[in-house]
Every structure is written in structure tokens, then in C-alpha cells.
Amino acid sequence: MTDKLDPDWIALDWGSTRLRAYAMSRTGETLGRLESKAGAVSLSKDEFEPALLDLITGWLGSGRKPVIACGMVGSRQGWVEASYLSVPTAPRGEAFVRAPVKDPRLQVFVMNGICQETPPDVMRGEETQIAGYLASSPDFDGIICLPGTHSKWVHVVDREIFHFNTFLTGELFALLAEKSVLRHSVSDTGFDRDVFLDAFDDTITRPEAIGAKLFGLRAGGLLQASDPVKARSRLSGYLIGLELAGAKPYWLGQNLVLIGANAIVEAYAAACSHVGLNPQIMNGTDAVLAGLTAAYSSMKETV
């Protein structure tokens, strides 16, 4: 899409490794999209504004443009720290902090994250996706799962985040597939659903054997020339099976929604269906934009 636009406001999904900017209409229509590798973890505090301007200058006119951001941009190491709200709390847009800006064309608001004291847990960015889902389904009570690098299982009651639990599944997969001895046995891409479900079924029933099962992927590659795509699918099944075994108190007998990128949600949906669940699915980008739009609507008088 073109980088010369005149949006009413700008939405930012600013994560650890990527900056995604969306030109938005007043009613929440997406007019344009831009992306850069200026992730929050790679920038010092005085580099955030220049990185943003490098990306969105074509969307700025002479007036002041409201910008609403979520994600790691609001972390302690981000542009400005947007403190955590404690559960139970609604994931809505009344809570934000202003980022310090020098350019008079910008007015930047950063969404707060959410924390939990017992057991200790945090989220930053996922709360905006949850708000996006609840904007269209305000009466939902149940569990929202957000698969990803750090998967979240979130209990929503009366439009509030009541309790949540984070699993390191995506990061474990990346470390094992790319940095461990298993890198010699698994492919970079590909997905075999039947193999995935077989591994998932094996692990959710016997999670205590995960260590031996993981090394078996390497041994199979050495001794049996196992298919690397099948090995990748089996690794995914093992780890997601381990996660769902641990998250069983969340999903058992509950309404379930999956929010995230299509490929990873496809795997989680297959696993959830395998244990008798019928999850609703929402695309992660759609959810974050809906959440930022809800925040913008609540901030109109301020901006």
C-alpha cells in the first residue's frame, strides 16, 4: 500500500522485533499498512521517535496526528513505561500513558500491560487483542488462548481478565528447532497434521516423558533417516501437547477462543478439536486493530 495517506489516526503494533503501523479512518477502517524491523528491543529510548518517523512520515500532515500503540513499546526498556494493571481488570483503552515526542505532528499514546501477582505473570500486547475480540463479543465468558512465542491462556469473566497463565511453548520450539541438536533433524517449514496429532495425543496423555520423546527425534534422524517435515510436526505436537496438558484447568468444559496468526492457530485448533473442543478463531491482526480502534474511540475527547 502507498506510504502517502492522510489517516485520521495511526495504530501501532510495536513488538520486540517488528514495528507494524496502520493508517486508520475515524471509523476503524484500515487505509494502509507499513512495517519495519525497528523492534522495541533494538532501540534506545531516544531512537523510538526517529524510527517511527522514518516509517510514517508520509502519513503526517500539518496538524497533530493521534497515534495509539500497544506491545513492547510500553515495556520498561521501551519508549515509555506503561505500567501494568492488576487483574481482575478490563482490557480497555481508558488506560494509557503519553510517550514523550518532539515532533509537533505526533501525539503518541501507549497502552498499559496487565499483570498478575499470584502466580506471577504479565502480558503486554495480548490485552489489546482480547479487547478487540470483546468489542464484537461483549457477553463472552470463557477462555481466550493466544498462541505465540509466549502463549497465553486467559480467563475472561464479565468483560474482565480474571486470571491468566503463560507458556513458553513458541520460544521453546524455536530454541529446540534452531539452536539444539534437533536442528539437524527438523525442517524449517512444513506441517503434517496426522503426525502432529499423533505426537500431541502421546504427550497430553504422558507429559512426563517429554524429555525422552524429544531426543527420540534426533535418534530417529540418525538411525532411520526420518522425514524432517514429520520431525518438525512431531516436535510441534509434543510441545503443544505439553502446553494443553498444563492448561487443562483452563480449557476443560469452557468456551474457547483462539486468537493469533493463521498458521499457529491452525495447529492449536487441530489440537483443541482433538480433545473435543470447538474453538472460535480470530485472526491476530484483526484482533489487535479492533482493540486499538476501541481504545481510539474511548480516547477521542483526549486526542
C-alpha positions in Angstrom: 0.0 0.0 0.0 1.1 3.6 -0.6 3.0 5.5 2.1 1.3 8.8 1.1 -2.0 8.9 3.0 -3.9 11.2 5.3 -5.4 8.9 8.0 -7.5 10.2 10.9 -5.2 8.3 13.3 -2.4 5.7 13.3 -2.4 2.3 15.0 0.9 0.7 16.1 1.6 -2.9 17.0 5.2 -2.4 18.2 6.7 -5.7 19.3 10.1 -6.9 20.3 11.4 -7.4 16.7 8.9 -5.6 14.4 7.1 -2.3 14.1 3.8 -2.5 12.3 1.9 0.7 11.5 -1.7 1.0 10.2 -3.3 4.2 8.7 -6.8 4.2 10.1 -10.0 6.1 9.4 -12.1 7.5 12.2 -14.5 4.5 12.0 -11.7 1.9 12.2 -11.2 1.2 8.5 -7.6 0.2 7.6 -6.3 2.6 4.9 -2.7 1.5 4.6 -0.1 -0.7 6.3 3.7 -0.3 6.8 6.2 -2.4 8.6 9.9 -2.1 9.6 12.4 -4.2 11.6 12.7 -1.4 14.2 11.7 -3.7 17.1 11.4 -2.3 20.5 14.3 -4.4 21.9 16.7 -3.0 19.4 16.1 0.7 20.2 17.2 3.1 22.9 14.6 5.4 24.3 15.7 8.3 22.1 15.6 6.2 19.0 11.8 5.4 19.1 10.6 8.6 17.7 13.0 8.7 14.8 12.2 5.0 14.0 8.5 5.9 13.9 9.0 9.0 11.8 11.2 7.0 9.3 8.2 4.8 8.7 5.1 7.0 8.8 6.3 10.5 7.7 4.1 10.1 4.5 1.0 9.9 6.7 1.7 13.1 8.6 0.2 16.4 7.6 0.5 19.8 9.3 -1.9 19.0 12.1 -1.3 16.8 15.1 -1.9 13.1 14.4 -3.0 10.8 17.3 -1.0 7.5 17.4 -2.1 4.6 19.6 0.4 1.9 20.3 0.5 -1.5 22.1 3.1 -4.1 22.7 6.7 -4.0 24.0 7.0 -0.3 23.1 5.4 0.2 26.6 7.9 -2.1 28.4 10.5 -0.8 30.9 13.0 -0.9 28.1 10.6 0.7 25.6 9.8 4.2 24.6 7.9 4.9 27.8 7.0 2.5 30.5 3.2 1.9 30.6 2.8 0.3 34.0 0.9 -3.0 34.4 -2.8 -3.0 35.5 -3.5 -5.8 38.0 -6.1 -8.5 37.4 -9.1 -8.5 37.6 -9.3 -5.7 35.1 -11.0 -4.8 31.8 -8.6 -4.8 28.8 -9.9 -1.5 27.5 -8.4 1.7 26.2 -9.0 4.1 29.1 -5.6 3.2 30.5 -2.6 4.6 28.6 0.5 6.8 29.0 1.7 9.5 26.7 5.1 9.0 25.1 7.5 12.0 25.0 7.6 13.4 21.5 9.4 16.3 19.9 7.6 16.4 16.5 4.5 18.6 16.8 2.7 16.4 14.3 2.6 13.5 16.7 0.6 12.7 19.9 1.5 9.2 21.0 -0.4 7.1 23.5 0.9 3.7 24.7 -1.4 1.1 26.1 -0.8 -0.4 29.5 0.1 -4.1 30.0 -1.6 -6.4 32.6 -0.1 -8.3 35.5 -1.0 -11.0 38.0 0.6 -11.3 41.4 -0.2 -15.0 42.1 1.2 -16.8 40.3 3.4 -14.0 38.9 2.6 -13.4 35.2 2.5 -10.5 32.8 1.1 -9.7 29.3 1.8 -6.7 27.0 0.0 -6.6 23.7 -2.3 -9.6 24.2 -4.6 -7.5 26.3 -5.3 -5.3 23.2 -6.2 -8.4 21.1 -8.5 -9.5 23.9 -10.2 -6.1 23.9 -10.6 -6.4 20.2 -12.4 -9.7 20.5 -14.6 -8.4 23.3 -15.5 -5.3 21.2 -17.5 -7.6 19.0 -18.5 -10.3 21.6 -19.0 -8.3 24.8 -21.0 -11.0 26.5 -18.3 -13.7 26.2 -17.4 -15.6 29.3 -14.7 -18.3 29.0 -11.1 -18.8 27.9 -9.2 -16.9 25.3 -6.0 -18.6 24.1 -3.4 -16.5 22.3 -0.8 -18.9 20.8 2.7 -17.4 20.0 6.2 -17.1 21.3 4.7 -16.9 24.8 1.2 -18.5 24.7 -1.4 -17.0 27.0 -4.5 -18.8 28.4 -6.8 -16.1 29.7 -10.0 -16.5 31.8 -12.5 -13.8 30.9 -15.4 -13.1 33.2 -17.9 -10.2 32.9 -15.7 -8.4 30.3 -12.7 -8.6 32.6 -9.4 -10.5 32.6 -9.8 -12.5 35.7 -6.8 -14.8 35.6 -4.2 -16.0 33.1 -1.2 -18.3 32.6 1.7 -18.0 30.1 3.5 -20.9 28.5 6.9 -20.6 26.8 5.9 -23.0 24.0 6.8 -20.9 21.0 10.2 -19.9 22.3 11.0 -23.5 23.3 10.1 -24.6 19.8 12.4 -22.0 18.2 15.2 -22.9 20.6 14.9 -26.6 20.0 14.4 -26.4 16.3 17.1 -23.8 15.6 19.7 -24.0 18.4 19.7 -27.5 19.8 20.9 -30.8 18.4 17.4 -31.2 16.9 18.3 -28.6 14.3 19.9 -31.4 12.3 16.6 -33.4 12.3 13.7 -30.9 11.7 12.9 -28.9 8.7 12.5 -25.1 8.5 8.9 -25.4 7.2 6.1 -27.9 6.6 3.3 -29.4 8.6 1.9 -33.0 8.7 -1.4 -32.9 10.6 -1.6 -36.6 11.2 1.9 -36.8 12.6 1.3 -33.7 14.7 -1.9 -35.1 16.2 -0.2 -38.5 17.0 2.6 -36.7 18.9 0.1 -34.4 20.6 -2.0 -37.3 21.7 1.1 -39.1 23.0 2.2 -36.1 25.0 -1.0 -34.9 26.5 -1.6 -38.4 28.0 2.1 -38.8 29.2 3.7 -35.4 29.6 6.3 -36.8 32.0 8.1 -38.5 29.1 8.7 -35.3 27.1 12.5 -35.3 27.5 12.9 -38.8 26.1 10.5 -38.1 23.3 12.4 -35.0 22.2 15.7 -36.9 22.0 13.9 -39.6 20.0 13.5 -37.1 17.2 17.3 -36.8 16.9 17.8 -40.6 17.2 15.2 -41.2 14.5 17.0 -38.8 12.2 20.3 -40.6 12.7 19.2 -44.2 12.6 16.1 -44.1 10.4 16.6 -41.1 8.2 13.2 -39.7 9.5 11.4 -37.2 7.3 12.4 -33.7 8.6 8.9 -32.3 8.0 7.4 -35.1 10.1 10.0 -34.5 12.7 9.1 -30.8 12.8 5.4 -31.7 13.0 6.1 -34.2 15.8 8.1 -31.5 17.7 5.2 -29.1 17.5 2.8 -31.8 18.6 5.0 -32.7 21.6 5.2 -29.1 22.8 1.6 -28.1 22.2 0.6 -31.4 23.9 2.7 -30.4 26.9 1.1 -27.0 26.9 -2.5 -28.2 26.8 -1.8 -30.8 29.5 -0.7 -27.9 31.7 -3.5 -25.7 30.7 -6.2 -28.3 31.2 -7.7 -26.5 34.2 -8.4 -23.5 31.9 -9.9 -25.2 28.8 -11.8 -28.2 30.3 -15.5 -27.6 29.9 -15.1 -24.0 28.8 -16.0 -21.8 25.8 -12.7 -21.3 24.0 -11.5 -18.6 21.5 -8.1 -18.8 19.7 -6.5 -15.5 18.6 -3.3 -15.4 16.6 -1.5 -15.8 13.3 -3.2 -18.3 10.9 -0.5 -21.0 10.8 0.0 -21.4 14.5 -3.8 -21.1 15.2 -4.4 -23.9 12.7 -2.2 -26.2 14.8 -3.8 -25.2 18.1 -7.3 -25.6 16.6 -6.4 -29.1 15.4 -5.1 -30.0 18.9 -8.2 -28.5 20.6 -10.6 -30.2 18.3 -8.7 -33.5 19.1 -9.7 -33.1 22.8 -13.3 -32.4 22.0 -13.3 -28.6 22.0 -14.9 -26.4 19.3 -12.9 -23.2 19.4 -13.9 -19.9 17.8 -11.0 -18.4 15.8 -10.0 -14.7 15.3 -7.0 -13.5 13.3 -4.4 -11.8 15.5 -4.0 -8.7 13.3 -7.8 -8.2 13.1 -8.0 -8.5 16.9 -5.2 -6.0 17.6 -6.7 -3.5 15.2 -10.1 -3.9 16.7 -8.6 -3.4 20.2 -6.7 -0.3 19.2 -9.8 1.1 17.5 -11.8 0.5 20.7 -9.0 2.4 22.5 -9.1 5.2 20.0 -12.9 5.5 20.4 -12.5 5.9 24.1 -9.8 8.5 23.8 -11.4 10.8 21.2 -12.1 13.6 23.7 -8.5 13.4 24.8 -6.8 13.4 21.4 
